């Protein structure tokens, strides 16, 4: 369970800063690759996701959660969380692109914007969970 207090608030702020940076990187790389016809929308989204994943994991492990977890355990868990969020992202992207209502760039941007909420809750409760008896600072 997540108890809202001052420590939790600042953890959410740090998570938000890292998440915004990773999201901006994801959106910039994906939309740039699509806009300049470097690759199709799905390969562009995958490339952007992988780059943003590295930024997000590093920022969350070392700053957002200041994790005392085992690095590899946290990496595996965060990858599962992130890959699940990426799957949801791609389902949304597929729906948006298939509908033809929006441009491909707008579809990429909207699909990328849904990931943060999923990621925070799962990361906080499982991905970077502290060992029993250890508080999060």
C-alpha positions, -999 to 999 in steps of 0.1 A, spaced: 0 0 0 12 35 -8 8 60 21 8 95 10 32 117 31 60 142 24 85 115 15 60 99 -9 52 133 -24 89 140 -31 94 105 -45 65 112 -69 80 145 -79 114 129 -87 95 101 -106 77 128 -125 109 146 -135 126 114 -146 94 103 -164 90 136 -182 126 135 -194 122 99 -206 89 107 -222 103 137 -240 131 116 -252 107 88 -263 85 113 -281 113 132 -297 131 101 -310 100 84 -323 84 115 -339 118 124 -354 123 90 -369 87 90 -383 87 126 -395 120 122 -414 109 88 -428 139 70 -413 117 40 -403 81 30 -399 60 40 -369 64 8 -350 102 4 -354 105 41 -345 85 35 -314 106 5 -303 139 24 -308 125 54 -289 112 31 -261 146 14 -257 164 47 -254 138 61 -230 140 28 -209 177 33 -202 171 69 -191 141 60 -170 156 30 -152 188 48 -144 169 79 -131 144 58 -111 170 34 -96 195 61 -85 172 91 -79 135 86 -78 134 56 -55 170 57 -43 167 20 -44 186 -3 -21 173 -32 -42 197 -55 -60 205 -37 -93 198 -67 -115 166 -76 -96 153 -40 -100 164 -40 -137 144 -72 -144 114 -60 -125 114 -26 -141 118 -42 -175 87 -63 -169 68 -32 -158 81 -11 -187 75 -38 -213 39 -42 -201 34 -5 -203 50 -6 -238 26 -33 -248 -4 -11 -237 13 18 -255 15 -3 -287 -22 -14 -285 -32 22 -282 -9 32 -310 -23 5 -333 -58 16 -325 -50 53 -332 -31 46 -364 -57 21 -377 -85 46 -371 -68 71 -394 -83 100 -374 -49 114 -363 -16 118 -380 11 92 -372 31 117 -352 1 126 -331 -7 90 -326 28 83 -313 27 112 -289 -7 103 -275 3 66 -271 35 75 -253 17 98 -229 -3 69 -212 27 51 -198 36 72 -167 7 63 -145 10 26 -151 48 28 -145 47 47 -112 23 25 -93 39 -7 -105 74 6 -98 66 19 -64 48 -12 -53 70 -39 -69 98 -28 -92 119 -8 -67 103 -21 -35 125 -17 -5 135 -47 17 112 -51 47 122 -26 75 138 -2 51 122 31 44 123 50 12 140 83 14 
